[in-house]
């Protein structure tokens, strides 16, 4: 079953617990990292160093891979590439569906771009406006803009270390993985997830956060780099780069 942006909005508005996560070329590369040494090195060079800023051990990569498998297996809806020109994209994008789907127990799929589509057409704003509380995990601190633009009363946020490829100003002492990753599940135990919109923009490592939120009653949506756009930065698309600003969708 393929769900549209309208279907996703309707799902979010039911206020029933849900986990919606997406898949792209990075997730595909991580899932295949156990194939052979070249696949492992590709994962390190093209995904892990960008995501965590250092070269994790083989056992850490495998743990991240297993968490990703658990995330897809437990998700209610999974976003996969459905671009009109998908055949013209690189092999990693073209093969996401065949690599990711075998790990999914759900039969409900949507476009991996659905969060962007809902940003552009106003559906994200429709969902969030006037909410009493919102929980989010991101490398961007957007507490004040969320309150101001959407009229949200209370924000519960966990700010993780950023993707090192796109941000040069991180001064925090903890790495996203494993330090912050190990803290977040406990942090969620004290967050009011039940019936609350829960937003995640935490890369490959953070896909499982949506399931953790859903298990606590949350309405969890992996919106990815929409968080960066809300903060005024470009981390996806042809104009992305280190500290590149894009204020078109800035809150």
MITIVEX-486941 format. One line per 5 residues: their letters; for each residue x, y, z of N, C-alpha, C, O. Coordinates in Angstrom, 1 decimal. Example, Ala and Ser with C-alpha at 12.3 -4.5 7.8 and 13.67 -1.06 7.14 Angstrom:
<atoms>
AS> 13.2:-5.7:7.8:12.3:-4.5:7.8:13.2:-3.3:7.8:14.2:-3.3:8.5 ~ 12.8:-2.2:7.1:13.7:-1.1:7.1:12.9:0.0:7.9:13.4:1.1:8.0
</atoms>
This chain:
<atoms>
XXXXX> 0.8:-1.2:0.0:0.0:0.0:0.0:0.9:1.3:0.0:1.8:1.4:0.8 ~ 0.6:2.2:-0.9:1.4:3.4:-1.0:0.5:4.6:-0.5:-0.6:4.8:-1.0 ~ 1.1:5.3:0.5:0.3:6.4:1.1:0.8:7.7:0.6:2.0:7.9:0.4 ~ -0.1:8.6:0.4:0.2:10.0:-0.1:0.5:10.9:1.1:0.3:10.5:2.3 ~ 0.9:12.1:0.8:1.1:13.1:1.9:-0.2:13.3:2.7:-0.2:13.5:3.9
XXXXX> -1.4:13.3:2.0:-2.7:13.5:2.6:-2.9:12.3:3.6:-3.5:12.5:4.7 ~ -2.6:11.1:3.1:-2.8:9.9:4.0:-1.9:10.0:5.3:-2.4:9.7:6.3 ~ -0.7:10.5:5.1:0.2:10.7:6.3:-0.4:11.7:7.2:-0.4:11.5:8.4 ~ -0.9:12.8:6.7:-1.5:13.9:7.6:-2.7:13.3:8.3:-2.8:13.5:9.5 ~ -3.5:12.6:7.6:-4.7:11.9:8.3:-4.2:11.0:9.4:-4.9:10.9:10.4
XXXXX> -3.2:10.2:9.1:-2.7:9.3:10.1:-2.2:10.1:11.4:-2.4:9.7:12.5 ~ -1.4:11.1:11.1:-0.9:12.0:12.2:-2.1:12.6:13.0:-2.0:12.7:14.3 ~ -3.1:13.0:12.4:-4.2:13.7:13.0:-5.1:12.8:13.8:-6.0:13.3:14.6 ~ -5.0:11.5:13.6:-5.8:10.6:14.5:-5.4:10.5:15.9:-6.1:10.1:16.8 ~ -4.1:11.0:16.2:-3.5:11.0:17.5:-3.3:9.6:18.1:-3.0:9.5:19.3
XXXXX> -3.3:8.6:17.2:-2.9:7.3:17.7:-1.4:7.1:17.5:-0.8:7.6:16.6 ~ -0.8:6.3:18.4:0.6:6.1:18.4:1.0:5.6:17.0:0.4:4.7:16.5 ~ 2.1:6.1:16.4:2.6:5.7:15.1:4.1:6.0:15.0:4.6:6.9:15.6 ~ 4.8:5.2:14.2:6.2:5.4:13.9:6.3:5.4:12.4:6.1:4.5:11.7 ~ 6.7:6.6:11.9:6.9:6.8:10.4:8.3:7.2:10.2:8.8:8.2:10.6
XXXXX> 9.1:6.3:9.6:10.5:6.6:9.3:10.8:6.4:7.8:10.0:5.8:7.1 ~ 11.9:7.0:7.4:12.2:7.1:6.0:13.5:6.4:5.7:14.3:6.1:6.6 ~ 13.8:6.1:4.4:15.0:5.4:4.0:15.6:6.1:2.8:14.8:6.5:1.9 ~ 16.9:6.2:2.8:17.6:6.8:1.6:18.8:6.0:1.3:19.0:4.9:1.7 ~ 19.7:6.7:0.5:20.9:5.9:0.1:21.8:5.6:1.3:22.5:4.6:1.3
XXXXX> 21.9:6.5:2.3:22.7:6.3:3.5:22.3:5.0:4.3:23.1:4.2:4.6 ~ 21.0:4.9:4.4:20.4:3.7:5.1:20.7:2.4:4.3:21.0:1.4:4.9 ~ 20.6:2.5:3.0:20.9:1.4:2.2:22.3:0.9:2.3:22.6:-0.3:2.4 ~ 23.2:1.9:2.3:24.6:1.6:2.4:25.0:0.9:3.8:25.7:0.0:3.9 ~ 24.3:1.4:4.9:24.6:0.9:6.2:24.0:-0.6:6.3:24.7:-1.4:6.8
XXXXX> 22.8:-0.8:5.7:22.3:-2.1:5.7:23.1:-3.1:5.0:23.1:-4.3:5.3 ~ 23.9:-2.7:4.0:24.7:-3.6:3.2:26.2:-3.6:3.7:27.0:-4.3:3.1 ~ 26.4:-3.0:4.8:27.8:-2.9:5.3:28.4:-4.2:5.7:29.7:-4.3:5.9 ~ 27.6:-5.2:5.9:28.1:-6.5:6.3:28.4:-7.4:5.2:28.8:-8.6:5.4 ~ 28.2:-6.9:4.0:28.4:-7.8:2.8:29.9:-8.2:2.6:30.1:-9.4:2.4
XXXXX> 30.8:-7.2:2.6:32.2:-7.5:2.4:33.0:-6.3:2.9:32.4:-5.3:3.3 ~ 34.3:-6.4:2.8:35.2:-5.3:3.3:34.9:-4.0:2.4:34.8:-2.9:3.0 ~ 34.8:-4.0:1.1:34.5:-2.8:0.4:33.2:-2.1:0.8:33.1:-0.9:0.9 ~ 32.2:-3.0:1.1:30.9:-2.4:1.6:31.0:-1.7:2.9:30.5:-0.7:3.2 ~ 31.8:-2.3:3.8:32.1:-1.8:5.1:32.9:-0.5:5.0:32.5:0.5:5.6
XXXXX> 33.9:-0.4:4.1:34.7:0.8:3.9:33.8:1.9:3.3:33.9:3.1:3.7 ~ 32.9:1.6:2.4:32.0:2.5:1.8:31.1:3.1:2.9:30.9:4.3:2.9 ~ 30.6:2.3:3.8:29.8:2.7:4.9:30.5:3.7:5.8:30.0:4.7:6.2 ~ 31.8:3.4:6.1:32.6:4.2:6.9:32.8:5.6:6.3:32.6:6.6:6.9 ~ 33.3:5.6:5.0:33.7:6.8:4.4:32.5:7.7:3.9:32.6:8.9:4.0
XXXXX> 31.4:7.1:3.5:30.3:7.9:2.9:29.2:8.2:3.9:28.4:9.1:3.7 ~ 29.1:7.4:5.0:28.0:7.6:5.9:28.5:7.9:7.3:28.1:8.9:7.9 ~ 29.3:7.0:7.9:29.6:7.1:9.3:30.4:8.4:9.6:30.1:9.1:10.6 ~ 31.5:8.6:8.9:32.3:9.8:9.2:31.4:11.1:9.0:31.6:12.1:9.8 ~ 30.5:11.1:8.1:29.6:12.3:7.9:28.6:12.4:9.1:28.3:13.5:9.5
XXXXX> 28.1:11.2:9.5:27.1:11.2:10.6:27.7:11.5:11.9:27.2:12.3:12.7 ~ 28.8:10.8:12.3:29.3:10.9:13.7:30.6:11.6:13.8:31.0:11.9:14.9 ~ 31.3:11.9:12.7:32.5:12.7:12.8:33.8:11.9:13.1:34.8:12.5:13.3 ~ 33.7:10.6:13.2:34.8:9.8:13.4:34.6:8.4:12.8:33.6:8.1:12.3 ~ 35.7:7.6:12.9:35.5:6.2:12.3:35.2:5.2:13.4:36.1:4.9:14.2
XXXXX> 34.0:4.8:13.4:33.6:3.8:14.5:34.2:2.4:14.2:34.6:2.2:13.1 ~ 34.2:1.6:15.2:34.8:0.3:15.0:33.8:-0.6:14.2:32.6:-0.2:14.0 ~ 34.3:-1.7:13.8:33.4:-2.6:13.0:32.2:-3.1:13.9:31.1:-3.2:13.4 ~ 32.5:-3.3:15.2:31.4:-3.8:16.1:30.3:-2.6:16.3:29.1:-2.9:16.4 ~ 30.8:-1.4:16.3:29.9:-0.3:16.4:29.0:-0.1:15.2:27.8:0.1:15.2
XXXXX> 29.7:-0.3:14.0:28.9:-0.2:12.7:27.9:-1.3:12.7:26.7:-1.1:12.3 ~ 28.2:-2.5:13.1:27.2:-3.6:13.1:26.1:-3.3:14.1:25.0:-3.7:13.8 ~ 26.4:-2.7:15.3:25.4:-2.4:16.2:24.4:-1.4:15.6:23.2:-1.5:15.8 ~ 25.0:-0.4:14.9:24.1:0.7:14.3:23.3:0.0:13.2:22.1:0.3:13.0 ~ 23.9:-0.9:12.4:23.1:-1.6:11.4:22.0:-2.4:12.0:20.9:-2.4:11.5
XXXXX> 22.2:-3.1:13.1:21.2:-3.9:13.7:20.1:-3.0:14.3:18.9:-3.4:14.2 ~ 20.4:-1.9:14.8:19.4:-0.9:15.3:18.5:-0.4:14.1:17.3:-0.2:14.3 ~ 19.2:-0.2:13.0:18.4:0.2:11.8:17.5:-0.9:11.3:16.3:-0.6:11.0 ~ 17.9:-2.1:11.3:17.0:-3.2:11.0:15.9:-3.3:11.9:14.7:-3.5:11.5 ~ 16.1:-3.2:13.2:15.1:-3.2:14.2:14.1:-2.0:14.0:12.9:-2.2:14.1
XXXXX> 14.6:-0.9:13.6:13.7:0.3:13.3:12.8:0.0:12.2:11.6:0.3:12.3 ~ 13.3:-0.5:11.1:12.5:-0.8:9.9:11.5:-1.9:10.2:10.3:-1.9:9.8 ~ 11.9:-2.9:10.9:11.1:-4.0:11.2:9.9:-3.6:12.1:8.8:-4.2:12.0 ~ 10.1:-2.6:13.0:9.1:-2.2:13.9:8.2:-1.0:13.5:7.2:-0.6:14.1 ~ 8.6:-0.3:12.4:7.9:0.9:11.9:6.5:0.6:11.4:6.3:-0.5:10.8
XXXXX> 5.6:1.5:11.5:4.3:1.4:11.0:4.2:1.8:9.5:3.5:1.2:8.7 ~ 5.0:2.8:9.1:5.0:3.3:7.7:6.5:3.6:7.4:7.2:4.2:8.2 ~ 6.9:3.2:6.2:8.3:3.4:5.8:8.3:4.2:4.5:7.7:3.9:3.6 ~ 9.1:5.3:4.5:9.3:6.1:3.3:10.5:5.5:2.5:11.6:5.3:3.0 ~ 10.2:5.3:1.2:11.3:4.9:0.3:11.3:5.8:-1.0:10.3:6.5:-1.2
XXXXX> 12.4:5.8:-1.7:12.5:6.7:-2.8:11.4:6.4:-3.9:11.3:5.2:-4.3 ~ 10.7:7.4:-4.3:9.7:7.3:-5.4:9.8:8.4:-6.4:8.8:8.8:-6.9 ~ 11.1:8.9:-6.6:11.3:10.0:-7.5:10.9:9.6:-8.9:11.1:8.5:-9.3 ~ 10.4:10.6:-9.6:10.0:10.3:-11.0:11.2:10.0:-11.9:11.1:9.2:-12.8 ~ 12.4:10.5:-11.5:13.6:10.3:-12.3:14.6:9.3:-11.5:15.8:9.5:-11.6
XXXXX> 14.0:8.4:-10.7:14.8:7.6:-9.9:15.8:6.8:-10.7:16.9:6.5:-10.3 ~ 15.4:6.4:-11.9:16.3:5.6:-12.8:17.6:6.3:-13.2:18.6:5.7:-13.6 ~ 17.5:7.7:-13.1:18.7:8.5:-13.5:19.6:8.8:-12.3:20.6:9.4:-12.5 ~ 19.2:8.3:-11.1:20.0:8.6:-9.9:21.1:7.5:-9.7:21.1:6.5:-10.4 ~ 21.9:7.7:-8.7:23.0:6.7:-8.5:22.4:5.4:-8.1:21.3:5.3:-7.6
XXXXX> 23.3:4.4:-8.1:22.8:3.0:-7.9:22.3:2.8:-6.4:21.5:2.0:-6.2 ~ 22.9:3.6:-5.5:22.5:3.5:-4.1:21.0:3.9:-4.0:20.2:3.3:-3.3 ~ 20.7:5.1:-4.6:19.3:5.5:-4.5:18.3:4.6:-5.2:17.3:4.3:-4.8 ~ 18.8:4.1:-6.4:17.9:3.2:-7.2:17.6:1.9:-6.4:16.6:1.3:-6.7 ~ 18.5:1.4:-5.6:18.4:0.1:-5.0:17.9:0.2:-3.5:17.9:-0.8:-2.8
XXXXX> 17.5:1.4:-3.1:17.0:1.5:-1.7:15.9:0.5:-1.4:15.9:-0.2:-0.4 ~ 14.9:0.5:-2.3:13.7:-0.2:-2.0:14.0:-1.7:-1.9:13.5:-2.4:-1.0 ~ 14.8:-2.3:-2.8:15.1:-3.7:-2.7:15.9:-4.1:-1.5:15.8:-5.3:-1.1 ~ 16.7:-3.2:-1.0:17.5:-3.5:0.2:16.7:-3.3:1.5:16.8:-4.1:2.4 ~ 15.9:-2.2:1.6:15.1:-1.9:2.8:13.9:-2.8:3.0:13.6:-3.2:4.1
XXXXX> 13.1:-3.0:2.0:11.8:-3.6:2.1:11.9:-5.0:2.8:11.0:-5.4:3.6 ~ 12.9:-5.8:2.5:13.0:-7.1:3.2:13.1:-7.0:4.7:12.8:-8.0:5.4 ~ 13.5:-5.9:5.2:13.6:-5.7:6.7:12.3:-5.1:7.3:12.3:-4.9:8.5 ~ 11.3:-4.8:6.5:10.1:-4.2:7.0:9.0:-5.2:7.2:8.8:-6.1:6.4 ~ 8.3:-5.1:8.3:7.2:-6.0:8.5:5.9:-5.3:8.1:4.9:-6.0:7.9
XXXXX> 5.9:-4.0:7.9:4.7:-3.2:7.5:4.5:-3.4:6.0:5.4:-3.8:5.2 ~ 3.2:-3.2:5.6:2.9:-3.2:4.2:2.6:-1.8:3.7:2.1:-1.6:2.6 ~ 2.8:-0.8:4.6:2.5:0.6:4.3:3.7:1.4:4.0:4.6:1.5:4.8 ~ 3.8:1.9:2.8:4.9:2.7:2.4:4.5:4.1:1.8:3.4:4.2:1.4 ~ 5.4:5.0:1.8:5.2:6.3:1.3:6.5:6.8:0.7:7.5:6.1:0.7
XXXXX> 6.5:8.0:0.1:7.7:8.6:-0.5:8.6:9.0:0.6:8.2:9.5:1.7 ~ 9.9:8.8:0.4:10.9:9.2:1.3:11.0:10.7:1.4:11.5:11.3:2.4 ~ 10.4:11.4:0.4:10.3:12.9:0.4:9.1:13.4:1.1:8.8:14.6:1.0 ~ 8.3:12.6:1.7:7.0:13.0:2.2:7.0:14.2:3.2:6.2:15.0:3.2 ~ 8.1:14.2:4.0:8.2:15.3:5.0:8.4:16.6:4.3:7.9:17.7:4.7
XXXXX> 9.2:16.6:3.2:9.5:17.8:2.4:8.2:18.2:1.7:7.8:19.4:1.7 ~ 7.5:17.3:1.1:6.2:17.6:0.5:5.3:18.3:1.4:4.6:19.2:1.1 ~ 5.2:17.8:2.6:4.3:18.3:3.6:4.8:19.7:4.2:4.0:20.5:4.6 ~ 6.1:19.9:4.1:6.6:21.3:4.4:6.1:22.2:3.3:5.6:23.3:3.6 ~ 6.4:21.8:2.1:6.1:22.7:0.9:4.6:23.0:0.8:4.2:24.1:0.4
XXXXX> 3.7:22.0:1.1:2.3:22.3:0.8:1.5:22.7:2.1:0.3:22.9:2.0 ~ 2.3:22.9:3.2:1.6:23.4:4.4:1.0:22.4:5.3:0.5:22.8:6.4 ~ 1.2:21.1:5.0:0.5:20.1:5.9:1.2:20.0:7.2:0.6:19.7:8.2 ~ 2.6:20.1:7.2:3.3:20.1:8.5:2.8:21.2:9.5:2.5:21.0:10.6 ~ 2.6:22.4:8.9:2.1:23.5:9.7:0.7:23.2:10.2:0.3:23.5:11.3
XXXXX> -0.1:22.6:9.3:-1.5:22.3:9.7:-1.5:21.3:10.8:-2.3:21.5:11.7 ~ -0.6:20.4:10.8:-0.6:19.4:11.9:-0.1:20.0:13.2:-0.7:19.7:14.3 ~ 0.9:20.8:13.2:1.6:21.3:14.4:0.9:22.5:15.0:1.1:22.7:16.2 ~ 0.3:23.3:14.2:-0.3:24.6:14.7:-1.2:24.4:15.9:-2.2:23.6:15.8 ~ -0.9:25.1:17.0:-1.8:25.1:18.1:-1.6:23.9:19.1:-2.4:23.8:20.1
XXXXX> -0.6:23.0:18.8:-0.4:21.9:19.7:0.1:22.4:21.1:0.8:23.3:21.2 ~ -0.4:21.7:22.1:0.1:22.1:23.5:1.5:21.7:23.7:2.2:22.5:24.4 ~ 1.9:20.6:23.2:3.3:20.1:23.4:3.8:19.5:22.2:3.1:18.9:21.4 ~ 5.1:19.5:22.0:5.8:18.8:20.9:7.2:18.4:21.5:7.8:19.0:22.3 ~ 7.6:17.2:21.1:8.9:16.6:21.4:9.7:16.5:20.1:9.1:16.1:19.1
XXXXX> 11.0:16.8:20.2:11.8:16.6:19.0:13.2:16.3:19.4:13.7:16.7:20.5 ~ 13.9:15.5:18.5:15.3:15.2:18.6:15.9:15.7:17.3:15.6:15.3:16.2 ~ 16.9:16.6:17.5:17.6:17.2:16.3:18.9:17.8:16.7:19.1:18.0:17.9 ~ 19.8:18.1:15.8:21.0:18.8:16.1:20.7:20.3:16.0:21.6:21.1:16.3 ~ 19.5:20.7:15.7:19.1:22.1:15.6:18.2:22.5:16.8:17.2:21.8:17.1
XXXXX> 18.6:23.6:17.4:17.8:24.1:18.5:16.7:25.0:18.0:17.0:26.2:17.7 ~ 15.5:24.5:17.8:14.5:25.4:17.2:13.3:25.5:18.2:12.1:25.7:17.8 ~ 13.6:25.4:19.5:12.5:25.6:20.5:11.7:26.9:20.3:10.5:26.9:20.2 ~ 12.4:28.0:20.2:11.7:29.3:20.2:11.0:29.5:18.9:9.8:29.9:18.9 ~ 11.5:29.1:17.7:10.8:29.2:16.5:9.5:28.4:16.4:8.5:28.8:15.9
XXXXX> 9.6:27.2:17.0:8.4:26.3:17.0:7.3:26.9:17.9:6.1:26.9:17.5 ~ 7.7:27.5:19.0:6.7:28.2:19.8:6.1:29.4:19.1:4.9:29.6:19.1 ~ 6.9:30.2:18.5:6.5:31.4:17.9:5.6:31.2:16.6:4.6:31.8:16.5 ~ 6.1:30.3:15.8:5.4:30.1:14.5:4.2:29.3:14.6:3.1:29.6:14.0 ~ 4.2:28.2:15.4:3.1:27.3:15.5:2.2:27.4:16.7:1.2:26.7:16.9
XXXXX> 2.7:28.3:17.6:1.9:28.6:18.8:1.9:27.4:19.8:1.0:27.2:20.6 ~ 3.0:26.6:19.8:3.1:25.5:20.7:3.5:26.0:22.1:4.5:26.8:22.2 ~ 2.8:25.5:23.1:3.1:26.0:24.4:4.4:25.5:25.0:5.2:26.3:25.6 ~ 4.6:24.2:24.9:5.7:23.6:25.6:6.5:22.7:24.6:5.9:21.9:23.9 ~ 7.8:22.9:24.6:8.7:22.1:23.7:9.6:21.3:24.6:10.2:21.8:25.6
XXXXX> 9.7:20.0:24.3:10.7:19.1:24.9:11.7:18.7:23.9:11.3:18.0:22.9 ~ 13.0:19.1:24.0:13.9:18.8:23.0:15.2:18.2:23.5:15.6:18.4:24.6 ~ 15.8:17.3:22.7:17.1:16.7:22.9:17.9:17.1:21.8:17.7:16.6:20.6 ~ 18.9:17.9:22.0:19.8:18.4:20.9:21.0:17.5:20.8:21.8:17.4:21.7 ~ 21.1:16.8:19.7:22.2:15.9:19.4:23.4:16.6:18.7:23.2:17.7:18.2
XXXXX> 24.5:15.9:18.7:25.7:16.4:17.9:25.3:16.4:16.4:24.6:15.5:16.0 ~ 25.7:17.4:15.6:25.3:17.5:14.2:26.1:16.6:13.3:27.1:16.0:13.7 ~ 25.7:16.5:12.1:26.5:15.9:11.0:27.7:16.8:10.8:27.5:17.9:10.4 ~ 28.9:16.2:11.0:30.1:17.0:10.9:30.3:17.6:9.5:31.0:18.6:9.4 ~ 29.8:17.0:8.5:30.0:17.4:7.1:29.3:18.8:6.9:29.7:19.5:6.0
XXXXX> 28.3:19.1:7.7:27.5:20.3:7.4:27.6:21.4:8.5:27.1:22.5:8.3 ~ 28.2:21.1:9.6:28.2:22.0:10.7:29.6:22.1:11.3:30.2:21.1:11.6 ~ 30.1:23.3:11.4:31.5:23.5:11.9:31.6:24.1:13.4:32.6:24.2:13.9 ~ 30.4:24.3:14.0:30.4:25.1:15.2:30.0:24.3:16.4:29.8:24.8:17.5 ~ 30.0:23.0:16.3:29.6:22.1:17.5:30.6:22.2:18.6:31.8:21.9:18.3
XXXXX> 30.2:22.5:19.8:31.1:22.7:20.9:30.7:21.7:22.0:31.3:21.7:23.1 ~ 29.7:20.8:21.8:29.3:19.9:22.8:30.4:18.8:23.0:31.2:18.5:22.1 ~ 30.4:18.2:24.1:31.4:17.2:24.4:31.0:15.8:24.1:31.9:14.9:23.9 ~ 29.7:15.5:23.9:29.3:14.2:23.6:29.1:13.9:22.1:28.7:14.8:21.4 ~ 29.4:12.7:21.7:29.1:12.2:20.3:27.6:11.7:20.3:27.1:11.3:21.3
XXXXX> 27.0:11.8:19.1:25.7:11.3:18.9:25.7:9.8:19.3:24.8:9.3:20.0 ~ 26.7:9.1:18.7:26.8:7.7:19.0:28.2:7.4:19.5:29.2:7.8:18.9 ~ 28.3:6.7:20.6:27.2:6.0:21.4:26.7:6.8:22.5:25.6:6.4:23.1 ~ 27.3:7.9:22.9:27.0:8.5:24.2:25.5:9.0:24.2:24.7:8.6:25.1 ~ 25.2:9.9:23.3:23.8:10.5:23.3:22.8:9.4:22.9:21.7:9.4:23.5
XXXXX> 23.1:8.5:22.0:22.2:7.4:21.7:21.8:6.7:22.9:20.6:6.3:23.1 ~ 22.7:6.4:23.8:22.5:5.6:25.0:21.7:6.4:26.0:21.0:5.8:26.9 ~ 21.7:7.7:26.0:20.9:8.5:26.9:19.5:8.7:26.5:18.6:8.9:27.3 ~ 19.2:8.7:25.2:17.9:9.2:24.6:16.8:8.3:25.0:15.7:8.8:25.3 ~ 16.9:7.0:25.1:15.8:6.1:25.5:15.4:6.4:26.9:14.2:6.4:27.2
XXXXX> 16.4:6.7:27.8:16.0:7.1:29.1:15.4:8.5:29.2:14.5:8.7:30.0 ~ 15.9:9.4:28.4:15.3:10.7:28.3:13.8:10.7:27.9:13.0:11.4:28.5 ~ 13.5:9.8:27.0:12.1:9.6:26.5:11.2:9.1:27.6:10.0:9.3:27.6 ~ 11.8:8.4:28.6:10.9:7.9:29.7:10.3:9.0:30.5:9.3:8.8:31.1 ~ 11.0:10.2:30.5:10.5:11.3:31.2:9.8:12.4:30.3:9.4:13.4:30.8
XXXXX> 9.7:12.1:29.0:9.1:13.0:28.1:7.6:12.6:27.9:7.3:11.4:27.9 ~ 6.7:13.6:27.8:5.3:13.3:27.7:4.9:12.8:26.3:4.2:13.6:25.6 ~ 5.3:11.6:25.9:5.1:11.2:24.5:3.6:10.9:24.2:3.2:11.1:23.1 ~ 2.9:10.4:25.2:1.5:9.9:25.0:0.6:10.9:24.3:0.3:12.0:24.8 ~ 0.3:10.7:23.0:-0.6:11.6:22.2:0.1:12.8:21.7:-0.6:13.7:21.2
XXXXX> 1.4:12.9:21.8:2.1:14.1:21.5:2.9:14.0:20.2:3.4:12.9:19.9 ~ 2.9:15.0:19.3:3.7:15.0:18.1:5.2:14.9:18.5:5.7:15.6:19.3 ~ 5.8:13.9:17.9:7.3:13.6:18.2:8.0:13.7:16.9:7.7:12.9:16.0 ~ 8.9:14.6:16.7:9.7:14.8:15.5:11.1:14.4:15.6:11.7:14.6:16.7 ~ 11.6:13.7:14.6:13.0:13.2:14.6:13.7:13.7:13.4:13.2:13.5:12.3
XXXXX> 14.9:14.2:13.6:15.8:14.5:12.5:17.2:14.1:13.0:18.0:15.0:13.4 ~ 17.5:12.9:12.9:18.7:12.4:13.6:19.5:11.4:12.8:20.3:10.6:13.3 ~ 19.3:11.4:11.4:20.1:10.6:10.5:19.9:9.1:10.7:18.9:8.6:11.2 ~ 20.8:8.3:10.2:20.7:6.9:10.2:20.6:6.3:11.6:19.8:5.4:11.8 ~ 21.4:6.9:12.5:21.4:6.4:13.8:20.1:6.6:14.5:19.7:5.7:15.4
XXXXX> 19.4:7.6:14.2:18.2:8.0:14.9:16.9:7.5:14.4:15.8:7.8:15.0 ~ 16.9:6.6:13.4:15.6:6.1:12.9:14.8:5.3:14.0:13.6:5.4:14.1 ~ 15.6:4.7:14.9:14.9:3.9:15.9:14.2:4.7:16.9:13.3:4.2:17.7 ~ 14.6:6.0:17.0:13.9:6.9:18.0:12.4:7.0:17.8:11.7:7.1:18.8 ~ 12.0:6.9:16.5:10.5:7.0:16.3:9.8:5.8:16.9:8.7:6.0:17.4
XXXXX> 10.4:4.6:16.8:9.8:3.4:17.5:9.8:3.6:19.0:8.7:3.3:19.6 ~ 10.8:4.1:19.5:10.8:4.3:21.0:9.8:5.3:21.4:9.1:5.1:22.4 ~ 9.6:6.3:20.6:8.5:7.3:20.9:7.1:6.7:20.8:6.3:6.9:21.6 ~ 6.9:5.9:19.7:5.6:5.2:19.5:5.3:4.3:20.6:4.2:4.2:21.1 ~ 6.3:3.6:21.1:6.1:2.7:22.2:5.7:3.4:23.5:5.1:2.7:24.4
XXXXX> 5.9:4.7:23.6:5.5:5.5:24.7:4.3:6.3:24.4:4.0:7.2:25.1 ~ 3.6:5.9:23.3:2.4:6.6:23.0:2.5:7.8:22.0:1.5:8.5:21.8 ~ 3.7:8.0:21.5:4.0:9.2:20.7:3.5:9.0:19.2:3.4:7.9:18.7 ~ 3.3:10.2:18.6:2.9:10.3:17.2:4.2:10.7:16.5:4.5:11.9:16.3 ~ 5.0:9.7:16.1:6.4:9.9:15.8:6.6:10.0:14.2:6.2:9.1:13.5
XXXXX> 7.3:11.0:13.8:7.5:11.3:12.4:9.0:11.7:12.2:9.4:12.7:12.7 ~ 9.7:10.9:11.4:11.1:11.2:11.0:11.0:12.2:9.8:10.8:11.8:8.7 ~ 11.2:13.5:10.2:11.2:14.5:9.2:12.5:14.9:8.7:12.6:15.8:7.8 ~ 13.6:14.3:9.2:14.9:14.5:8.6:15.4:15.9:8.5:15.3:16.7:9.5 ~ 15.9:16.3:7.3:16.5:17.6:7.1:15.5:18.7:7.1:15.9:19.9:6.9
XXXXX> 14.2:18.5:7.2:13.3:19.6:7.4:13.7:20.4:8.6:13.5:21.6:8.6 ~ 14.2:19.7:9.6:14.7:20.4:10.8:15.8:21.5:10.4:15.8:22.6:10.9 ~ 16.7:21.1:9.5:17.7:22.0:9.0:17.1:23.2:8.3:17.5:24.3:8.5 ~ 16.1:22.9:7.4:15.5:24.0:6.7:14.8:25.0:7.7:14.8:26.2:7.5 ~ 14.1:24.4:8.7:13.5:25.3:9.7:14.5:26.1:10.4:14.2:27.2:10.9
XXXXX> 15.7:25.6:10.5:16.8:26.4:11.2:17.5:27.3:10.3:18.4:28.1:10.7 ~ 17.2:27.2:9.0:17.8:28.1:8.0:19.1:27.6:7.3:19.9:28.4:6.9 ~ 19.3:26.2:7.3:20.5:25.7:6.7:20.1:24.6:5.6:19.1:24.0:5.6 ~ 21.0:24.5:4.6:20.9:23.6:3.5:21.8:22.4:3.7:23.0:22.6:3.6 ~ 21.3:21.2:4.0:22.1:20.0:4.1:21.8:18.9:3.1:22.3:17.8:3.2
XXXXX> 20.8:19.2:2.3:20.4:18.2:1.2:20.3:19.0:-0.1:20.1:20.2:-0.1 ~ 20.3:18.2:-1.2:20.2:18.9:-2.5:21.5:19.4:-3.0:22.5:19.3:-2.4 ~ 21.4:19.9:-4.2:22.7:20.4:-4.9:23.4:21.5:-4.3:24.6:21.7:-4.5 ~ 22.7:22.3:-3.5:23.4:23.5:-2.9:23.8:23.3:-1.5:24.3:24.2:-0.8 ~ 23.8:22.0:-1.0:24.2:21.8:0.4:25.7:21.9:0.6:26.5:21.9:-0.4
XXXXX> 26.0:22.1:1.8:27.5:22.2:2.1:27.7:22.7:3.6:26.7:22.9:4.3 ~ 28.9:22.8:4.0:29.3:23.2:5.3:28.8:24.6:5.7:29.2:25.6:5.0 ~ 27.9:24.6:6.6:27.3:25.9:7.1:26.6:26.7:6.1:26.4:27.9:6.2 ~ 26.1:26.0:5.0:25.4:26.7:3.9:24.0:27.1:4.4:23.3:26.3:4.9 ~ 23.7:28.4:4.3:22.4:28.9:4.7:21.3:28.9:3.6:21.7:29.1:2.4
XXXXX> 20.1:28.6:4.0:19.0:28.6:3.1:17.8:29.0:4.0:17.3:28.2:4.7 ~ 17.3:30.2:3.8:16.3:30.8:4.7:14.9:30.8:4.2:14.0:31.4:4.7 ~ 14.7:30.1:3.0:13.4:30.1:2.4:12.3:29.5:3.3:11.2:30.0:3.4 ~ 12.7:28.5:4.1:11.7:27.8:5.0:12.0:28.0:6.4:11.5:27.3:7.3 ~ 12.9:28.9:6.7:13.3:29.2:8.1:12.2:29.7:8.9:11.4:30.5:8.5
X> 12.0:29.1:10.1:10.9:29.5:11.0:11.2:30.9:11.6:10.4:31.4:12.4
</atoms>
